[in-house]
Amino acid sequence: MAKFELVMPKMGESIMEATILKWVKKVGDTVDIDETVLEIATDKVDSEVPSSAKGVITEILYPENTTVEIGKVIAIISQEQAGDAASVPAAAAEIKSTATAPAAQATQTTVPGATQSEQIPTTSGNKFYSPLVKNIAEKESISINELNSIEGSGTNGRVTKKDILSYVEAKSNTTQTTAPQVTSQPATTQQPSPTTTETPVNKPAQSYGGNVEIIEMDRMRKLIADHMVMSKQTSPHVTSYVEIDVTPIVQWRDKVKGPFEKKYGEKITFTPIFIQAVARAIADFPMINISVDGTKLIRKKDINIGMAAALPSGNLIVPVIKNADMLNLVGLTKSVNDLANRARANQLKPDEIQNGTFTLTNVGTFGNVMGTPIINQPQVAIMAVGAIRKKPAVVETEYGDVIAIRQMMFLSLSYDHRVVDGSLGGSFLRRVGDYLERFDTNQEI
């Protein structure tokens, strides 16, 4: 009997473990390749894990609500042969009893610097908590009773990182409002400690006049700020701009969007058209499709284009269209719509948010005419597309130049000036614009 190991998949560069939400398949069930076996969750995304082989599930190594490290074997899938089927039910009871061991170990794991009474278990009642949520709770001295009282927004009421950070912020604001009563007594003899004088020394005093509200950044916003600063510190950013005429594209889309949806069952937007132009330009300028490792340039031969998508929580995620240069406009449209819809439904698979080589962001969605995006490390370039607006423009005709109302838009490219100079960055951006302005409006759909 051939055996295949199903492992906990990698969910992102900074995620080292995930929690099993639900086993969709049980011991003895048959599965096909790419059929969902279980549902998992991290502090960033919930996802389904597909089967890596066709066969019968003969072992489940971790029960639901268990946190498992990335790369660990979580189930065994066997190709059932004659005479093997009878052994599966008998093995199920043994597997069920042994599968509880990892859960018991998980609840007994100690956190450095915490006593046994301070530990927060992975599960409590019908709730479970990821390692990050538990670490935040322990750092902020949140008891298990407080944690249980937090209303979770995740699957099955799971408390997410956003939920506990909101609770910490609210708790912090409550503490700050009572702080003046504690510190109002004069300290006539006690000398201030170094920690109490550090803030006044390093930061100038500020006064807030008028009708204002002071809002402290929550922990998530601080992490985002740190990540943005890291990117700016890593890469010296330069941004180039071009303005292009996309009137033919707008007219073509208006003409074909009805027949296109009727034929393919998909709504065609401008995004796949932009991605197609970017992929073609990357093929012309492959040194824009690289990353940096010390003094080494790592040129990526696959053209994997990430597109920023907004989540219901207000955060952004970047699903990746793999080998975008291999897809035609119909294929790109299907990929864009599928990834965008599943991103909003929190149903992206782990490998669909990894291994991007270039990123596209649409600031025109917010009515902005242009933007200066920050590079998505470790990539070296990111392009923003602005809003399409009607503007008077000079049009060359056989009878001379005329002023006409055209559909115009800005493209902007931010790039890492350590390895992408102005010639390469500017030429690449111009080539994207050329492909868009020369869009074939006679193509069949």
N, C-alpha and C positions, 0 to 999 in steps of 0.2 A: 504494500500500500504506500503510494507516494504521499509525502506530507509536505505541506506548505505552511510557513510561519507568517501569520498576520501580525505586523508590528504597529506600534503607535506611530502615526505619521508626524512629520515635522510640520508645524503650523506657522512658522515664521522665524526670522533670524534670531529674535530675542526670547522665544518661547521654548522652554526646556521640558515641559510636562503638560499633560492635559487630563481632564477628569472624564470618566465614562458616565454619560448621562443615562443611556438606555441600550441594552442589547436587543436589536431588532430581530436577530436570529438566535436560536437556542441550540444547545447540543443536540445533534441528530438531524438538524435541518440541513437541507441541500441549498447551495448557493451557486450562482453563476458569476462569471468574471464581471466586475464593476457593479454587482448588486450590493446594496447597502447592508452592512453587517451590524453596525452599531453607530450611535450618535455620541459625539464627544464635545467638550467645551473647554475653552481657555478664557482668560480675562479679556481677550480681544474679539473672539469669534466662536460661534457654535458651528459644528460641521458634522457631516456624515462621512463615515469611513467605508469605502467600497471593498469588496473581496478582491484579493490578488490572484485567485485561482478558482476554478470550478470544482466542486466536490461537496463533501459533507463535513460539517463542523463537529469535530470529535473532542475538542478541548476548549474550554473557556478559562483562561488563567486568572482573570480579575473580575470581580463582581461589579455591579453598578455602584456609582458614587465613590469609586476608588480613583485616586490620582496616580497616574503612571508616567514614568519618564519617557521622553521621546526615544524611539528606537527599540524599546522593550517589546518582547513577544507577548501578545495579548490573547491570541487564539491559534489553534491548529486546525487547518483545513486538509482533509484527506480525500484522495480519490478512492471512492468505495469500489471494492472488487467483490467477486462472488465469495460468499461465506463470511464477509466482514460485517454485513449489515446487522447481524444478530448481536454483535459485540458492542454496538453503539449504546443501546439502552442500558446495558449493564455498566458500561464505563461512565455513563452520565451521573449516576449517584456518587461515584467516587470523585469525579471531577467537581461536582457541586460542593462536596465537603472540603476538598482541598483548596477550592477557589476562595474560601473565606479567609485563608491565612494572610494574603497580602493586605486585606482590609484591616485585619487585626493589627498587623504591623504598622499600617499607616496611621492608625489612631494612637499608637504608642510612641510615635516618633517625637523626640524632644527637640525643642527649639533652643539654640544656644542663648544663654543668658536668662532663660525663663525657668521657673520652678515647675514641678509636676502639676501643682494646682492651677498654674497660670496657662497651661496648654489649652488650645482650642481644638477640639476634635474635628476630623474631616467631615463627619456627619453629625447632625443633631436633630433627632426626630425625623421629619421628612425632608430636612434641608441638608445640603452639603456645601462645603466651602473650599474654594481653590487655595493653593499655597499662598498666592499673593494676597488674597483677601484675609487669610489667617495672619500673615505677617503684618499687614497694616493694622489689623485689630490688636495684635499683641503690642505693636509699637505705640499705638495710641491708647493703650490700656483700656480697651473695650472688652467687657466681660462677655461670656457666652450668652448670658441672658439678654444683654444689649444687642448682640449680634443676631440672636433669634428674633428680636423685635423689629429688625430692619426689614422693610418690605422690598423684596427682590424683584427686579425687572427682567431677569433672565428666564430661560426655559424652566418651567415647573416652579417658578418663584425663586430661582437661584439668585443669590446675592452676588452681583457683579462688582468689579472694581469701581465703576461709576457710582453704584449705590452706596458703598461704604465710604467713598471719598465725599459724597454729598452729606452723609451723616456726620463725618468728621468735621466738615466745614461748618455745618449747622451747630454742632457741639462747641466748636472753637469760637464761633460768633457769640454764643450764649455766655461762654466763659469770659470773653473780652468785655462784655457789657457789665459784668460784675467786678472786673479787675480794679477799677478806680476805688471801690470801697475798701479793698484789701490794702492798697498801697497809699491810701490817703494820710495815714499817720506819719508824722514827721520823724525822721531818723536823725536825731541830734548827735549821737555819739558813735553810731556804727559807720564804719567806712564802707563805701560801695565796693562790691566785688568786681573783679575784672570783667565778668560776663555782663554786668549791668552797665558798665561804662563803654562797652565795645560799640554798641549801636550809635550812641551820640557822637563818638569819636570818628567813626567811619562814614556816617551818613549825615549830611547837613539837615538841620531842623527844617521841617516844612509846616507851613500854615495853610489851612484850607478855608478860604473865605466863601461867603455866599451860601446858596442852598445846594449842598453836595451830599452824595452818598458814598461812603468808603467801602469798597468791596475787596476782600482779600482773595487772591488767586487760590483756587483749589489745587490739590496735588496733581491732578491730571493736566491742568493748564500749565503748571510749572514744568512737568515732564515734556510737554509739547514745546514749551519755550526753550528748554535745554537742548532738545533735538534740533530745533531750528538754528540755535546758536552754534551747535556742533557742526552743522553743515556749512555755515558761513565761515567758521574758523578753519574747517578742513579745506574748503575750496574757495579760492578767490573768484567771486562771481562777476561775470560780465554779461550784460544783456543787450542783444541786438534786436531791431525792429524792422519790419517791412509792412507796407500797406498794399493790399491786393484787391483786385476787382473780381468778385465771385458772382456777378450777375448771371452768367451762363449756368452755374451750378444751381442757383436759386430757381431759375426758370425751369431747368431740367427736372429738379425734384418736385416742383409744383405740378409738372406735367405727368410724372410717372408714379407718384406716391400712391395713388389709387390703384392702378393696375399692378404695381409692385406688391402691395399688401394682399390683393386678391390672388395673385399667383403664388406668392411664397408664404403668406400668412404672417408677414413681418412688416412693421412700420419702418420705413427708411428715414434716418435722421442725417444730419451733416457729419456726425462723428465718424462713421465708417469711411466717408469720403476723405476726411482729414487724415485718418490713420493710413489709408491707402497711399496718399501722397507722401506721408512721413516715411513709410516703409520703402518706397521707391527712392527717396532721397538718401536714406541710410545706405541702400545698396550702392549708390553713387559715391557716397562719402563714408566708407566703413570705419574711419578713425573717430567718428562721433559715437560709435557703438562700442565703447570700451569702458574699462574701470582701471583704477590705479592701485597697485600694491607696492608701496615703497617707491622704488625707482623703476619698477616694471609696469608696462602697459599690457593689460589683458584684453585682447581684442575678441569680442564675442561674435562668433560666426552665425549664431541664431539671432534673428530680429524679433525680439519679444517686447511688445509695446504695452506699457501699463497705462490705464486710463483712470483718472481720479473719479470716484463715485461717492455720492453723499449717502450716509446711513441715516435711518430714522432717528438715531440718538444725536445727530448733528455732527458726528465725527466723520472723517473721510477714510476710505479704504481704496486700494489701488489694485483691482484685478488685472491680470496680465493676459493679453492675447498672444499665445505662443506661435512663432513662425508666421507672423502677420503678412510677410511678403509672399507666402505660399497661398494665400486666400484671395479669391476674387471679391467683387463688391457684395455679392449675395452672401458669401461665406463670412465676410467681415460684419455685415449687418446682423446676421444671426448670432455671431459671437458677441458683438457689442450688446445687443438686446438681452441675450441670455445672461451674460455676466452682470449687467446692470440690474436686471430684475432679481437675480438671486442674491446680489449684494444687499439690496434693500430688504430682502426677506431673510437675511442672515443665513444663507444656505450655500455659501461658497466653500469649495473643497480646499484643503490645505495647499495643494500645488498650484492653485489658481491665483494665489497672491504672492508667488515667489518667482525669482529668476527673471525679473524684468530687466531689459537693457536700455530702455528709453521710456520717458514718461510724457504723456500728453494731458494737459489740464484745460478745461473749457471755462475761462472766466467770463465769457459772454453769457453763460447761463444766469449770472447775477446782474446782467445789464452793463458789465464793464467793457470798455472799448479796448483795453490792453492791460497787461499785468507783468510783474517781474517775479516769476515763480522761483522758489528756492529748490535747489537740486535735491533729488531723492537719492541719497547716498546708497551704494557706492557708484551710482551712475555719474556721468560727467555732463549731462545736458538734460534740459526739460523745456518743452515748448508749450506756450499758452496761446489759445485762440480766443480772440475777442468777439464782441457782439457784431453781428452783421447789420449795417445801417445804410439807409438811402442817403447818398450825398451827391452834390454836383461834382463832376469830374471831367477832365479833358479826354475826349475819345478821338483817336485818329481814324479818319475815313479816307476813301479815295478822292473825296472832294476837299479835303483839308481837315484841320482840327475843329471839333465842335465841343460844346459843353452840354453834357447830358446827365440825367439822374441815373446813378449806378448803385449797385449793392456792393458796398466796400467793407473791408474788415482789416484789422491789424493782427499780425502774427508776431510773437516775441519769443526769443530763445535765450534762456540763461544757461551759461556753460562755464565749466571749470577752466580758468585761464592758465592753470599749471600745464595743461596738456592740450587744450583747444585754444588756438590763437584766433585773432579776429578774422583772419582770412578764411580759415576752415569754418568757424561758426557762422560768419556772415554768408559765405557761399552756400553752406548747407541750408540756411534759412531761406535764402533767395531761391534755391532749387525747389524747396517745398512750395513756395509761392508760385513758381513757374508751373509746376505740375497742376496746381489748383486752377490757375488762370487758363491753362490749356486743356481743361477737363473735356473729355469726349462726350459731347451731348447727343451724338448719334448712336451711341452704343445700345445694344439690345439688352433688355432686362429679362 
